[in-house]
Amino acid sequence: MPRPRTGPMVFGDDWPGLFLRGDNAVAFAMALSCYMDGDRNFLSVVRPLEEYLEDLRSCNEPAQEPVQRLKPFEECLPK
């Protein structure tokens, strides 16, 4: 089974939200922390933030393709 990727994700016909993989969350946290500490010149800081900003913008309704689509949320919960 393929792993979900960081990016917009839609449950059923709900609005898109952002799924952030754990490995990407660590990189995002480090880049955001560096940026907030004033380190705004390095490509390793600014580029990841630009990519996550684009991911956030892509969650606007209607969902822009490609988007990860799942069953409605209730169907994804364990019974």
C-alpha positions in Angstrom: 0.0 0.0 0.0 1.5 3.4 -1.0 2.2 5.9 1.8 0.4 9.3 1.7 2.6 12.2 0.7 2.8 15.6 2.1 0.2 17.8 0.4 -3.5 18.4 0.0 -5.8 15.5 1.1 -9.6 15.2 0.8 -11.9 12.9 2.8 -14.9 12.1 0.6 -16.5 15.3 -0.6 -15.1 17.5 2.3 -12.9 20.4 1.8 -9.2 19.7 1.3 -6.8 19.9 4.2 -3.0 19.5 4.4 -1.5 16.2 5.3 2.1 16.6 6.6 4.2 13.5 6.8 6.3 13.1 10.0 9.6 13.3 8.1 8.5 16.4 6.3 7.2 17.9 9.6 10.7 17.7 11.1 12.2 19.5 8.1 9.4 22.1 8.1 9.9 22.7 11.8 13.7 23.2 11.4 13.3 25.5 8.4 10.6 27.6 10.2 12.7 27.8 13.3 15.7 29.0 11.3 13.6 31.5 9.5 12.0 32.9 12.7 15.5 33.1 14.2 16.5 35.4 11.4 18.2 32.9 9.0 16.5 33.9 5.8 19.3 33.7 3.3 19.9 30.0 2.9 18.1 28.0 0.1 17.8 25.1 2.6 15.6 27.4 4.7 13.6 29.5 2.3 12.8 26.8 -0.4 11.1 24.3 2.0 9.0 27.1 3.4 8.0 28.2 -0.1 7.0 24.6 -0.9 4.9 24.2 2.3 3.3 27.6 1.6 2.3 26.3 -1.9 0.9 23.2 -0.2 -1.2 25.3 2.1 -2.5 27.4 -0.8 -3.4 24.3 -2.8 -5.9 23.4 0.0 -8.3 26.1 -1.1 -11.7 24.9 -2.3 -12.2 23.7 -4.9 -9.4 21.2 -4.6 -6.7 21.5 -7.2 -5.4 18.4 -8.8 -3.4 16.4 -8.0 -5.0 15.8 -4.7 -5.0 12.7 -2.5 -8.6 11.5 -2.1 -9.7 9.2 0.6 -13.0 7.7 1.7 -15.2 9.9 3.8 -13.6 10.4 7.2 -16.1 8.2 9.1 -15.3 5.3 6.9 -11.5 5.6 7.7 -12.1 5.4 11.5 -11.6 2.0 13.1 -14.9 0.3 14.1 
